[in-house]
Amino acid sequence: DMVDKKDVQEVLPAIKAIENLYVKDELKPDDRVTKVDFGYYTLIPLSTGVKVIAPAWHLVVNEDRDYFVNAIEGQVNKIE
């Protein structure tokens, strides 16, 4: 089967995920991104108990701040 190009979603490159952290004021000039991983994560636990798995970048800043950036839509989720 041929996949229709309009049905294929582009995944944000890692640099755009990092840029999203910067735009959201989560990166300061002396910060270092110490880990970059790509995977599928449960970003949105629904009230019905169903979990939605989405492609995301897992970024760690200064080895102690974790962020997940949705690789399709670009939302930033900070893990406290």
DSSP file (Angstrom, degrees, kcal/mol; ACC not computed):
  #  RESIDUE AA STRUCTURE BP1 BP2  ACC     N-H-->O    O-->H-N    N-H-->O    O-->H-N    TCO  KAPPA ALPHA  PHI   PSI    X-CA   Y-CA   Z-CA
    1    1 A D              0   0    0      0, 0.0     2,-0.4     0, 0.0     0, 0.0   0.000 360.0 360.0 360.0 137.7    0.0    0.0    0.0
    2    2 A M        -     0   0    0      1,-0.0     2,-0.5     0, 0.0     0, 0.0  -0.726 360.0-133.2 -85.2 137.0    1.1    3.5   -0.8
    3    3 A V        -     0   0    0     -2,-0.4     2,-0.4     2,-0.0     5,-0.1  -0.797  19.9-121.7 -92.0 129.1    0.9    5.9    2.1
    4    4 A D    >   -     0   0    0     -2,-0.5     3,-2.0     1,-0.2     4,-0.5  -0.559  16.7-136.6 -70.3 126.2   -0.7    9.2    1.2
    5    5 A K  G >  S+     0   0    0     -2,-0.4     3,-1.3     1,-0.3    -1,-0.2   0.823 101.8  60.5 -55.8 -34.4    1.8   12.0    2.0
    6    6 A K  G 3  S+     0   0    0      1,-0.3    -1,-0.3     3,-0.0    -2,-0.1   0.712 101.3  55.4 -69.1 -17.4   -0.9   14.2    3.6
    7    7 A D  G <  S+     0   0    0     -3,-2.0     2,-0.5     2,-0.1    -1,-0.3   0.558  89.0  91.2 -88.4  -9.3   -1.5   11.4    6.2
    8    8 A V    <   -     0   0    0     -3,-1.3     2,-0.5    -4,-0.5    -5,-0.0  -0.763  68.2-148.3 -91.3 126.2    2.1   11.3    7.3
    9    9 A Q        -     0   0    0     -2,-0.5     2,-0.2     1,-0.0    -2,-0.1  -0.798  13.7-127.9 -96.2 133.4    2.9   13.5   10.2
   10   10 A E        -     0   0    0     -2,-0.5     2,-0.4    62,-0.1    -1,-0.0  -0.532  19.2-132.6 -75.3 142.8    6.4   15.0   10.4
   11   11 A V        -     0   0    0     -2,-0.2    61,-0.2    62,-0.0    60,-0.1  -0.818  25.2-111.3 -96.1 135.3    8.3   14.5   13.7
   12   12 A L        -     0   0    0     59,-3.6     2,-0.1    -2,-0.4    61,-0.1  -0.407  33.7-119.6 -61.2 135.0    9.9   17.5   15.2
   13   13 A P    >>  -     0   0    0      0, 0.0     4,-1.5     0, 0.0     3,-0.9  -0.392  27.6-106.1 -70.4 159.6   13.7   17.3   15.1
   14   14 A A  H 3> S+     0   0    0      1,-0.3     4,-2.3     2,-0.2     5,-0.2   0.861 119.1  59.2 -55.4 -39.2   15.5   17.3   18.4
   15   15 A I  H 3> S+     0   0    0      1,-0.2     4,-2.2     2,-0.2    -1,-0.3   0.850 104.5  50.3 -63.1 -33.0   16.8   20.9   17.8
   16   16 A K  H <> S+     0   0    0     -3,-0.9     4,-2.1     2,-0.2    -1,-0.2   0.863 108.2  52.8 -71.7 -35.2   13.2   22.1   17.5
   17   17 A A  H  X S+     0   0    0     -4,-1.5     4,-1.4     2,-0.2    -2,-0.2   0.917 111.4  46.3 -63.1 -42.9   12.3   20.4   20.8
   18   18 A I  H  X S+     0   0    0     -4,-2.3     4,-1.9     1,-0.2    -2,-0.2   0.903 109.8  54.2 -65.4 -41.4   15.2   22.2   22.5
   19   19 A E  H  X S+     0   0    0     -4,-2.2     4,-2.8     1,-0.2    -1,-0.2   0.881 103.6  56.5 -59.7 -38.4   14.1   25.5   20.8
   20   20 A N  H  X S+     0   0    0     -4,-2.1     4,-1.9     1,-0.2    -1,-0.2   0.877 104.7  51.9 -62.5 -37.0   10.6   25.0   22.3
   21   21 A L  H  <>S+     0   0    0     -4,-1.4     5,-2.9     2,-0.2     6,-0.6   0.925 111.4  47.6 -61.9 -43.1   12.2   24.8   25.8
   22   22 A Y  H ><5S+     0   0    0     -4,-1.9     3,-1.8     4,-0.2     5,-0.2   0.927 110.4  50.4 -63.7 -46.0   14.0   28.0   25.1
   23   23 A V  H 3<5S+     0   0    0     -4,-2.8    -1,-0.2     1,-0.3    -2,-0.2   0.852 108.2  53.5 -61.5 -35.7   10.8   29.8   23.8
   24   24 A K  T 3<5S-     0   0    0     -4,-1.9    -1,-0.3    -5,-0.2    -2,-0.2   0.336 118.2-115.2 -82.1   7.9    8.9   28.6   26.9
   25   25 A D  T < 5S+     0   0    0     -3,-1.8    -3,-0.2     2,-0.1    -2,-0.1   0.789  83.1 123.1  63.9  30.2   11.7   30.3   29.0
   26   26 A E      < +     0   0    0     -5,-2.9     2,-0.5    -6,-0.2    -4,-0.2   0.501  59.4  68.2 -96.5  -6.4   12.8   26.9   30.5
   27   27 A L        -     0   0    0     -6,-0.6    -2,-0.1    -5,-0.2    -1,-0.1  -0.965  65.9-164.8-117.2 127.4   16.4   27.2   29.2
   28   28 A K    >   -     0   0    0     -2,-0.5     3,-2.0     1,-0.1    -2,-0.0  -0.662  38.0 -99.9-103.7 162.7   18.7   29.8   30.7
   29   29 A P  T 3  S+     0   0    0      0, 0.0    -1,-0.1     0, 0.0    -2,-0.0   0.806 122.0  43.1 -55.1 -33.3   22.0   30.9   29.2
   30   30 A D  T 3  S+     0   0    0      2,-0.1     2,-0.1     0, 0.0    -3,-0.0   0.378  90.3 113.6 -96.9   7.0   24.2   28.7   31.4
   31   31 A D    <   -     0   0    0     -3,-2.0     2,-0.4    30,-0.0    -4,-0.1  -0.398  51.5-153.3 -72.7 152.6   21.9   25.6   31.2
   32   32 A R        -     0   0    0     -2,-0.1    30,-3.4     0, 0.0     2,-0.8  -0.997  15.7-134.0-127.4 134.0   23.1   22.5   29.4
   33   33 A V  E     +A   61   0A   0     -2,-0.4    28,-0.3    28,-0.2     3,-0.1  -0.786  29.6 178.2 -82.1 112.8   20.9   19.9   27.8
   34   34 A T  E     +     0   0A   0     26,-2.4     2,-0.3    -2,-0.8    27,-0.2   0.554  59.1  26.2-100.3  -9.7   22.5   16.7   29.2
   35   35 A K  E     -A   60   0A   0     25,-1.3    25,-2.2     2,-0.0     2,-0.4  -0.968  53.6-175.8-155.0 138.6   20.3   14.1   27.7
   36   36 A V  E     +A   59   0A   0     -2,-0.3     2,-0.3    23,-0.2    23,-0.2  -0.966  15.8 166.0-135.7 117.6   18.2   13.7   24.5
   37   37 A D  E     -A   58   0A   0     21,-2.2    21,-3.2    -2,-0.4     2,-0.4  -0.966  22.4-148.9-130.1 147.5   16.1   10.6   23.9
   38   38 A F  E     +A   57   0A   0     -2,-0.3     2,-0.3    19,-0.2    19,-0.2  -0.948  38.7 121.5-113.6 137.6   13.3    9.9   21.5
   39   39 A G  E     -A   56   0A   0     17,-2.3    17,-2.9    -2,-0.4     2,-0.5  -0.954  61.1 -79.0-168.8-172.0   10.5    7.5   22.4
   40   40 A Y  E     +A   55   0A   0     -2,-0.3     2,-0.3    15,-0.2    13,-0.0  -0.947  50.5 176.3-110.4 123.5    6.8    6.9   22.9
   41   41 A Y  E     -A   54   0A   0     13,-2.6    13,-2.9    -2,-0.5     2,-1.2  -0.876  40.1-112.3-128.3 154.5    5.5    8.1   26.2
   42   42 A T  E     +A   53   0A   0     -2,-0.3    11,-0.2    11,-0.2    -2,-0.0  -0.766  46.7 161.2 -85.5  99.9    2.1    8.4   27.9
   43   43 A L  E     +     0   0A   0     -2,-1.2    -1,-0.2     9,-1.0    10,-0.1   0.767  62.5  40.6 -91.8 -28.7    1.8   12.2   27.9
   44   44 A I  E     -A   52   0A   0      8,-0.9     8,-1.2    -3,-0.2     2,-0.6  -0.803  65.2-164.6-128.8  89.7   -1.9   12.5   28.5
   45   45 A P  E     -A   51   0A   0      0, 0.0     6,-0.2     0, 0.0     2,-0.1  -0.637  25.3-140.0 -71.0 120.1   -3.5   10.2   31.0
   46   46 A L    >   -     0   0    0      4,-2.6     3,-2.2    -2,-0.6    -2,-0.0  -0.453  16.4-116.5 -81.7 154.9   -7.2   10.6   30.3
   47   47 A S  T 3  S+     0   0    0      1,-0.3    -1,-0.1     2,-0.1     4,-0.1   0.726 113.3  66.4 -62.9 -20.6   -9.9   10.7   33.0
   48   48 A T  T 3  S-     0   0    0      2,-0.2    -1,-0.3     1,-0.1     3,-0.1   0.521 119.8-107.7 -78.2  -3.3  -11.3    7.5   31.6
   49   49 A G  S <  S+     0   0    0     -3,-2.2     2,-0.3     1,-0.4    -2,-0.1   0.359  80.8 129.8  91.7  -6.0   -8.2    5.7   32.7
   50   50 A V        -     0   0    0     -5,-0.1    -4,-2.6     1,-0.0     2,-0.5  -0.653  49.0-145.8 -82.1 137.1   -7.1    5.3   29.0
   51   51 A K  E     -A   45   0A   0     -2,-0.3     2,-0.5    -6,-0.2    -9,-0.0  -0.888   2.9-144.5-106.7 135.1   -3.5    6.5   28.4
   52   52 A V  E     -A   44   0A   0     -8,-1.2    -9,-1.0    -2,-0.5    -8,-0.9  -0.848  11.2-150.7 -97.7 126.9   -2.5    8.1   25.1
   53   53 A I  E     +A   42   0A   0     -2,-0.5   -11,-0.2   -11,-0.2   -13,-0.0  -0.852  21.2 175.5 -99.5 129.4    0.9    7.2   23.9
   54   54 A A  E     -A   41   0A   0    -13,-2.9   -13,-2.6    -2,-0.5     2,-0.2  -0.957  36.8-103.5-132.8 150.2    2.6    9.9   21.8
   55   55 A P  E     +A   40   0A   0      0, 0.0    16,-2.7     0, 0.0    17,-0.5  -0.544  54.5 164.2 -69.4 135.5    6.0   10.3   20.2
   56   56 A A  E     -AB  39  70A   0    -17,-2.9   -17,-2.3    14,-0.3     2,-0.5  -0.992  41.0-119.3-152.1 155.8    8.1   12.7   22.3
   57   57 A W  E     -AB  38  69A   0     12,-2.7    12,-2.8    -2,-0.3     2,-0.7  -0.861  23.0-150.4 -92.9 130.4   11.6   13.9   23.0
   58   58 A H  E     -AB  37  68A   0    -21,-3.2   -21,-2.2    -2,-0.5     2,-0.4  -0.923  21.1-174.9-100.6 114.4   12.7   13.4   26.6
   59   59 A L  E     -AB  36  67A   0      8,-2.6     8,-2.6    -2,-0.7     2,-0.5  -0.922  12.5-161.9-114.1 134.8   15.2   16.2   27.4
   60   60 A V  E     -AB  35  66A   0    -25,-2.2   -26,-2.4    -2,-0.4   -25,-1.3  -0.969   7.4-158.0-115.6 130.6   17.2   16.5   30.6
   61   61 A V  E >> S-AB  33  65A   0      4,-2.7     3,-2.0    -2,-0.5     4,-1.9  -0.920  74.6 -10.7-111.0 130.1   18.7   19.9   31.5
   62   62 A N  T 34 S-     0   0    0    -30,-3.4    -1,-0.2    -2,-0.5   -29,-0.1   0.779 114.8 -78.4  54.2  30.1   21.6   20.1   33.9
   63   63 A E  T 34 S+     0   0    0    -31,-0.3    -1,-0.3     2,-0.2     3,-0.1   0.559 129.5  64.0  60.7  10.2   21.1   16.4   34.7
   64   64 A D  T <4 S+     0   0    0     -3,-2.0     2,-0.5     1,-0.2    -2,-0.2   0.487  79.3  74.0-141.9  -4.0   18.2   17.2   37.0
   65   65 A R  E  <  -B   61   0A   0     -4,-1.9    -4,-2.7     2,-0.0     2,-0.4  -0.962  61.8-158.5-117.9 120.8   15.3   18.8   35.1
   66   66 A D  E     +BC  60  79A   0     13,-0.7    13,-2.6    -2,-0.5     2,-0.4  -0.807  13.0 175.8-102.0 134.6   13.2   16.5   33.0
   67   67 A Y  E     -BC  59  78A   0     -8,-2.6    -8,-2.6    -2,-0.4     2,-0.5  -0.982  18.0-156.1-132.4 146.4   11.0   17.6   30.1
   68   68 A F  E     -BC  58  77A   0      9,-2.8     9,-2.6    -2,-0.4     2,-0.6  -0.994  11.4-165.4-119.1 125.9    8.9   15.8   27.5
   69   69 A V  E     -BC  57  76A   0    -12,-2.8   -12,-2.7    -2,-0.5     7,-0.2  -0.951  26.4-120.3-114.3 118.5    8.3   17.6   24.3
   70   70 A N  E  >  -B   56   0A   0      5,-2.4     4,-1.4    -2,-0.6   -14,-0.3  -0.361  18.8-147.3 -56.7 125.6    5.5   16.2   22.1
   71   71 A A  T  4 S+     0   0    0    -16,-2.7   -59,-3.6     1,-0.2   -15,-0.2   0.508  91.9  39.2 -80.9  -4.4    7.3   15.4   18.8
   72   72 A I  T  4 S+     0   0    0    -17,-0.5    -1,-0.2   -61,-0.2   -62,-0.1   0.794 131.6  18.8-104.8 -52.2    4.2   16.1   16.7
   73   73 A E  T  4 S-     0   0    0      2,-0.1    -2,-0.2   -61,-0.1    -3,-0.0   0.643  93.6-128.6-100.7 -16.5    2.7   19.2   18.2
   74   74 A G     <  +     0   0    0     -4,-1.4    -3,-0.1     1,-0.2   -18,-0.0   0.498  45.4 159.5  87.6   3.7    5.6   20.5   20.3
   75   75 A Q        -     0   0    0     -6,-0.1    -5,-2.4     1,-0.1     2,-0.5  -0.332  34.5-134.8 -62.8 144.2    4.0   21.0   23.7
   76   76 A V  E     -C   69   0A   0     -7,-0.2     2,-0.5   -56,-0.1    -7,-0.2  -0.877  19.8-172.8-102.2 127.7    6.4   21.1   26.6
   77   77 A N  E     -C   68   0A   0     -9,-2.6    -9,-2.8    -2,-0.5     2,-0.4  -0.981  10.0-154.4-120.5 119.8    5.7   19.0   29.7
   78   78 A K  E     -C   67   0A   0     -2,-0.5     2,-0.7   -11,-0.2   -11,-0.2  -0.791   9.5-142.0 -92.6 133.5    7.9   19.5   32.7
   79   79 A I  E      C   66   0A   0    -13,-2.6   -13,-0.7    -2,-0.4    -2,-0.0  -0.856 360.0 360.0 -96.4 115.7    8.2   16.6   35.1
   80   80 A E              0   0    0     -2,-0.7    -1,-0.1   -15,-0.1    -2,-0.0   0.452 360.0 360.0 -83.8 360.0    8.4   17.9   38.7
